[in-house]
Amino acid sequence: MKTRLTCPCGEVIKGQDEDELVELTQQHLADAHPGMTYGRDEILFIAT
């Protein structure tokens, strides 16, 4: 199960599970990188 992702901007995003990680990553993208969107599969592909 992947629960951690490091955004290219340097922000480390951690979730308790994959669902939370995807939700937190999408929120980070909306807040810090407007217009940049990734789906669940794309987020989990780059997560660890």
C-alpha positions as CSV (number, residue, x, y, z in Angstrom):
1,M,0.0,0.0,0.0
2,K,1.4,3.4,-1.0
3,T,1.0,6.1,1.6
4,R,3.6,8.8,0.7
5,L,4.2,11.1,-2.1
6,T,6.8,13.9,-2.6
7,C,5.6,16.6,-5.0
8,P,8.1,18.1,-7.3
9,C,7.7,21.4,-5.4
10,G,9.2,19.6,-2.4
11,E,6.0,19.1,-0.4
12,V,5.7,15.6,1.3
13,I,2.2,14.3,1.4
14,K,1.4,11.4,3.7
15,G,-1.9,9.5,4.1
16,Q,-3.0,6.7,6.4
17,D,-4.0,4.7,3.3
18,E,-4.2,5.1,-0.5
19,D,-7.6,6.8,-0.4
20,E,-6.4,9.5,2.0
21,L,-3.2,9.9,0.1
22,V,-5.1,10.5,-3.1
23,E,-7.5,13.0,-1.4
24,L,-4.6,14.9,0.2
25,T,-2.6,15.0,-3.0
26,Q,-5.6,16.3,-5.0
27,Q,-6.2,19.0,-2.3
28,H,-2.5,20.0,-2.4
29,L,-2.7,20.3,-6.2
30,A,-5.8,22.4,-6.0
31,D,-4.2,24.7,-3.4
32,A,-0.6,25.0,-4.6
33,H,-0.8,24.2,-8.3
34,P,-4.2,25.4,-9.7
35,G,-5.0,23.8,-13.0
36,M,-2.8,20.8,-12.5
37,T,-4.9,17.7,-11.9
38,Y,-4.0,14.0,-11.6
39,G,-6.3,11.0,-11.2
40,R,-6.0,8.2,-8.6
41,D,-3.9,5.9,-10.8
42,E,-1.4,8.7,-11.7
43,I,-1.0,9.7,-8.1
44,L,-0.5,6.1,-6.9
45,F,2.0,5.5,-9.8
46,I,4.4,8.2,-8.4
47,A,3.7,7.5,-4.7
48,T,5.8,5.2,-2.5
